[in-house]
């Protein structure tokens, strides 16, 4: 064994150094100018730009009325004209009967509004009324319970 026959056990691999001139020339493999030429560059995701273009709701939370007035009662409106068309004279109208006729959907509170004319008399229970609807029902000879 002589000194000129000794060799290292592992080959000496050198990792290529990028961006410091040398053999790669000009941009050293980093493309052109601007954001893509910088170290650690990130191109903004498209979804973020789409979200920023959407209109923003005012107030607190997504919908201010929902976040501020949590205990607000939600009523399903039913007009007098719809009652006139759907029920015969002398009928008893309840929220369950309105669901059966398809005038409202689901178990909600019902408010009867005064749009339309009323020529039949009804007995109405378990509903809220506007002032005009109450007057029209009582004028037609109906009962409110």
Backbone bond lengths (Angstrom), bond angles and torsions (degrees), N, CA, C in turn:
res aa  C-N    CA-C-N  psi(-1)  N-CA   C-N-CA  omega(-1)  CA-C   N-CA-C  phi
1 X - - - 1.439 - - 1.535 108.81 -
2 X 1.347 114.09 127.77 1.451 118.77 -179.57 1.521 109.58 -126.28
3 X 1.306 116.29 161.15 1.467 120.17 -176.15 1.531 112.52 -59.87
4 X 1.295 118.13 -34.19 1.462 119.92 -177.86 1.531 112.45 -75.69
5 X 1.317 117.77 -10.36 1.473 119.38 177.73 1.532 112.84 -97.94
6 X 1.333 118.12 -6.36 1.482 120.87 179.90 1.526 110.86 -72.62
7 X 1.293 114.78 138.18 1.475 121.28 177.11 1.528 109.52 -134.75
8 X 1.349 118.13 149.17 1.469 119.24 177.51 1.536 110.77 -67.93
9 X 1.332 114.86 150.02 1.460 119.80 -179.20 1.545 110.71 -66.70
10 X 1.354 116.24 -42.14 1.472 121.28 178.92 1.515 109.47 -106.99
11 X 1.344 116.27 142.42 1.457 119.51 177.34 1.514 109.58 -72.37
12 X 1.280 117.67 150.00 1.460 123.13 -176.32 1.537 109.71 -90.48
13 X 1.371 115.77 88.89 1.463 119.61 178.86 1.513 108.68 -86.81
14 X 1.320 116.91 133.43 1.449 120.81 176.04 1.526 108.36 -107.56
15 X 1.365 116.71 128.86 1.471 119.34 176.63 1.519 107.81 -74.71
16 X 1.335 116.16 143.68 1.459 119.64 -176.80 1.518 109.50 -73.92
17 X 1.308 117.60 132.09 1.455 123.60 178.79 1.522 107.03 -93.33
18 X 1.319 114.72 125.69 1.468 119.54 -174.57 1.519 109.28 -111.33
19 X 1.300 116.40 145.27 1.452 121.65 171.88 1.501 114.67 85.67
20 X 1.321 118.80 18.45 1.451 120.11 178.40 1.529 110.69 -129.69
21 X 1.328 115.74 41.92 1.459 118.52 -179.23 1.512 110.28 72.07
22 X 1.293 117.20 -147.61 1.453 120.98 174.87 1.513 112.56 80.85
23 X 1.322 116.73 -145.19 1.459 121.41 -169.35 1.515 114.22 -72.92
24 X 1.322 117.73 -19.63 1.464 118.19 -175.42 1.531 111.95 -79.89
25 X 1.290 119.17 -23.12 1.456 121.40 174.19 1.524 114.13 75.49
26 X 1.300 116.42 160.95 1.460 128.31 178.63 1.525 115.80 25.76
27 X 1.339 119.09 -93.21 1.465 119.42 -174.46 1.520 112.56 -89.52
28 X 1.324 117.56 -2.87 1.461 122.96 176.41 1.523 112.83 55.38
29 X 1.294 117.12 40.43 1.464 121.21 175.86 1.509 114.38 79.14
30 X 1.340 117.78 11.91 1.460 119.97 -178.12 1.528 112.64 -104.86
31 X 1.288 118.64 14.16 1.458 119.88 177.10 1.507 112.80 75.19
32 X 1.348 115.79 -150.99 1.455 120.63 -176.02 1.506 112.18 -88.59
33 X 1.364 115.53 -153.36 1.459 120.27 -177.17 1.530 111.19 -87.07
34 X 1.316 114.64 178.07 1.463 119.72 171.27 1.507 114.38 88.03
35 X 1.345 114.79 -151.88 1.464 120.71 -171.52 1.528 112.30 -62.06
36 X 1.322 116.89 -37.49 1.462 119.48 -176.58 1.517 112.75 -74.44
37 X 1.330 118.07 -15.71 1.455 120.74 179.91 1.525 111.98 -85.94
38 X 1.324 118.04 -11.12 1.455 121.40 -174.44 1.528 111.63 -87.70
39 X 1.319 115.67 152.63 1.460 120.35 177.75 1.524 108.98 -71.80
40 X 1.323 116.27 137.66 1.461 121.16 178.27 1.513 113.48 69.47
41 X 1.327 117.65 26.38 1.472 120.07 -177.83 1.525 110.36 -70.29
42 X 1.325 115.20 147.01 1.461 120.36 175.46 1.510 107.32 -133.75
43 X 1.319 116.83 127.88 1.458 120.97 174.96 1.514 107.13 -85.11
44 X 1.354 116.43 133.19 1.460 120.48 -175.96 1.523 111.34 -62.24
45 X 1.309 117.33 140.06 1.459 119.35 177.40 1.522 110.65 -68.26
46 X 1.326 116.55 146.72 1.465 120.48 -178.76 1.517 111.18 -64.79
47 X 1.335 117.49 -34.47 1.461 120.82 -175.73 1.520 110.89 -61.49
48 X 1.337 117.57 -35.76 1.463 120.24 -179.39 1.526 110.14 -64.21
49 X 1.332 117.14 -39.74 1.461 120.35 178.89 1.520 111.16 -66.15
50 X 1.338 116.58 -37.04 1.466 120.18 178.63 1.527 110.02 -65.88
51 X 1.333 117.73 -42.02 1.464 121.67 -179.45 1.525 110.24 -64.26
52 X 1.342 116.68 -38.73 1.460 119.16 -178.46 1.524 112.36 -68.22
53 X 1.332 117.86 -23.31 1.462 120.91 -179.97 1.524 112.71 -83.00
54 X 1.345 117.87 -14.71 1.465 120.55 -179.21 1.519 110.14 -69.89
55 X 1.345 117.86 147.66 1.470 119.19 178.22 1.517 110.97 -69.16
56 X 1.319 116.43 143.23 1.453 121.55 -179.19 1.526 109.19 -98.21
57 X 1.340 116.83 136.50 1.465 120.96 177.22 1.523 108.54 -78.44
58 X 1.322 116.48 143.10 1.457 119.85 -179.70 1.521 110.70 -82.26
59 X 1.322 116.58 162.38 1.459 121.27 175.05 1.514 112.24 88.71
60 X 1.340 115.98 -164.96 1.458 121.78 -177.85 1.497 109.42 -94.14
61 X 1.309 117.08 139.05 1.459 120.25 178.05 1.515 110.34 76.38
62 X 1.322 115.87 -177.74 1.458 120.76 -178.24 1.513 109.94 -70.49
63 X 1.333 116.77 -43.14 1.455 120.51 179.72 1.525 107.10 -132.23
64 X 1.311 116.89 109.60 1.458 121.47 -170.81 1.516 112.99 -58.24
65 X 1.316 118.59 -41.40 1.462 119.54 -177.24 1.522 111.11 -64.25
66 X 1.346 116.73 -33.15 1.460 119.61 179.26 1.519 111.52 -73.67
67 X 1.338 117.38 -33.40 1.458 119.36 -176.98 1.516 111.45 -81.92
68 X 1.325 118.70 -29.61 1.456 120.97 -176.64 1.529 110.79 -87.09
69 X 1.329 116.75 -46.53 1.468 120.74 -175.91 1.524 109.67 -103.72
70 X 1.327 117.29 77.49 1.462 121.07 -175.42 1.530 110.66 -72.87
71 X 1.333 117.15 -33.92 1.463 120.86 -174.78 1.521 113.13 -89.67
72 X 1.329 117.99 13.37 1.455 121.54 -179.18 1.519 110.08 -65.67
73 X 1.331 117.07 137.71 1.462 121.86 178.71 1.527 109.29 -85.26
74 X 1.303 116.76 131.89 1.456 121.74 178.91 1.519 108.77 -100.75
75 X 1.319 116.33 123.67 1.451 121.75 -178.23 1.527 110.10 -110.99
76 X 1.341 115.44 145.17 1.464 120.75 171.61 1.523 106.84 -93.69
77 X 1.333 118.80 120.80 1.470 120.07 -177.13 1.528 111.71 -81.00
78 X 1.343 115.37 139.71 1.470 121.81 174.81 1.524 106.78 -134.37
79 X 1.329 117.16 127.84 1.456 121.36 -178.75 1.520 111.13 -88.09
80 X 1.344 115.34 158.29 1.457 120.92 179.01 1.530 110.98 -62.54
81 X 1.318 117.04 -34.87 1.469 120.88 179.71 1.528 110.50 -61.41
82 X 1.332 117.51 -36.50 1.468 121.09 179.20 1.523 110.69 -69.44
83 X 1.338 117.14 -38.52 1.472 120.54 176.83 1.523 111.02 -65.51
84 X 1.312 115.92 -40.04 1.478 121.60 179.07 1.522 110.91 -60.33
85 X 1.331 116.38 -41.22 1.472 120.31 -177.33 1.523 112.48 -77.95
86 X 1.339 117.91 -31.85 1.463 120.26 -170.23 1.536 113.85 -90.62
87 X 1.335 119.08 -29.36 1.463 121.07 -172.49 1.521 112.05 -116.84
88 X 1.336 117.50 147.14 1.482 120.54 174.54 1.528 110.30 -78.36
89 X 1.320 116.56 168.18 1.464 121.50 -179.87 1.524 109.88 -64.86
90 X 1.338 116.43 140.75 1.455 122.03 178.85 1.519 114.64 81.11
91 X 1.311 118.74 5.96 1.470 122.04 -177.80 1.529 110.09 -74.31
92 X 1.343 114.70 152.17 1.464 121.47 173.77 1.528 107.94 -96.46
93 X 1.320 115.69 121.88 1.469 120.82 -175.39 1.522 108.43 -106.79
94 X 1.323 115.77 122.71 1.467 123.45 175.25 1.531 107.90 -128.26
95 X 1.337 118.50 166.71 1.467 119.17 175.70 1.529 112.87 -57.57
96 X 1.341 117.91 -35.35 1.470 120.89 178.00 1.525 111.06 -65.18
97 X 1.346 116.81 -38.12 1.468 120.40 178.52 1.529 110.65 -67.72
98 X 1.330 116.83 -35.68 1.466 120.54 178.44 1.528 110.86 -67.52
99 X 1.344 117.11 -37.01 1.465 120.81 175.84 1.524 109.49 -65.58
100 X 1.332 116.82 -41.37 1.469 121.46 179.33 1.521 112.83 -61.68
101 X 1.329 117.08 -35.75 1.479 121.23 179.10 1.521 112.36 -83.47
102 X 1.340 117.24 -9.27 1.465 120.56 178.95 1.514 114.42 83.88
103 X 1.339 117.52 16.74 1.464 119.85 179.83 1.528 112.34 -80.74
104 X 1.334 116.94 -27.45 1.464 120.91 174.59 1.519 108.26 -133.01
105 X 1.331 116.03 162.31 1.467 120.74 179.10 1.513 109.59 -120.20
106 X 1.303 116.81 133.90 1.461 121.51 174.28 1.516 112.78 77.69
107 X 1.308 114.16 171.01 1.469 121.01 -179.72 1.525 109.28 -84.39
108 X 1.328 116.06 95.98 1.462 121.21 177.86 1.517 108.57 -134.45
109 X 1.308 116.46 166.49 1.461 120.63 174.47 1.518 108.38 -75.34
110 X 1.327 115.76 147.79 1.462 121.59 -174.05 1.526 109.13 -115.28
111 X 1.327 116.09 136.90 1.458 120.98 172.78 1.515 108.30 -124.29
112 X 1.318 115.60 127.10 1.463 120.94 -179.50 1.519 107.57 -94.46
113 X 1.332 114.77 126.69 1.464 122.17 -176.82 1.524 109.81 -106.63
114 X 1.319 116.35 158.09 1.457 121.05 -171.12 1.511 116.16 -90.45
115 X 1.327 119.57 24.98 1.457 121.19 178.86 1.525 109.13 -81.33
116 X 1.309 116.68 126.58 1.468 121.33 -179.18 1.518 110.66 102.94
117 X 1.342 114.52 171.86 1.469 119.62 179.64 1.515 109.15 -107.09
118 X 1.339 115.60 157.91 1.457 121.41 -177.48 1.521 108.31 -130.49
119 X 1.344 116.04 120.93 1.467 120.34 178.49 1.520 111.67 -113.11
120 X 1.327 118.19 -11.63 1.462 122.73 -179.95 1.525 109.78 -101.53
121 X 1.329 115.10 156.20 1.467 118.59 176.51 1.524 108.85 -101.08
122 X 1.332 115.66 134.61 1.457 122.07 -179.11 1.523 109.62 -126.75
123 X 1.336 115.15 155.56 1.461 121.42 167.85 1.523 106.43 -106.35
124 X 1.335 116.58 117.61 1.464 120.65 -173.91 1.524 109.11 -116.90
125 X 1.347 115.14 127.42 1.463 120.25 179.17 1.537 110.21 -128.95
126 X 1.334 115.61 149.36 1.462 121.55 173.58 1.506 115.19 72.42
127 X 1.330 118.10 24.80 1.467 121.38 -179.11 1.517 109.66 -128.55
128 X 1.317 115.81 159.15 1.466 122.17 171.78 1.529 107.53 -98.47
129 X 1.322 116.48 157.61 1.463 120.56 -175.62 1.512 110.87 -133.73
130 X 1.327 115.66 148.27 1.457 119.76 167.53 1.532 106.54 -82.67
131 X 1.333 116.60 164.66 1.469 120.29 -177.92 1.524 111.14 -62.72
132 X 1.341 116.72 -39.93 1.469 120.46 -179.24 1.525 110.82 -67.46
133 X 1.329 117.61 -39.05 1.460 121.20 179.67 1.519 110.51 -67.41
134 X 1.323 117.40 -42.59 1.470 121.42 179.15 1.528 110.64 -59.70
135 X 1.329 115.86 -44.16 1.468 120.16 -179.64 1.526 110.91 -65.25
136 X 1.340 117.55 -41.52 1.462 121.07 -178.23 1.530 111.68 -67.71
137 X 1.337 117.98 -38.15 1.465 121.34 179.75 1.513 111.02 -67.75
138 X 1.331 116.73 -44.10 1.459 120.23 179.15 1.525 111.47 -68.13
139 X 1.324 117.99 -33.82 1.470 122.32 178.73 1.526 110.76 -67.40
140 X 1.358 117.32 -34.40 1.462 121.59 179.94 1.534 111.64 -79.16
141 X 1.348 117.48 -4.31 1.455 120.19 179.58 1.512 113.45 93.76
142 X 1.293 118.18 17.73 1.459 122.09 -178.93 1.525 112.79 -86.86
143 X 1.322 116.20 170.38 1.463 122.24 178.64 1.516 109.56 -118.26
144 X 1.344 114.64 141.92 1.469 119.68 176.28 1.530 107.25 -117.92
145 X 1.321 116.22 122.30 1.468 120.38 -179.71 1.496 110.92 -119.98
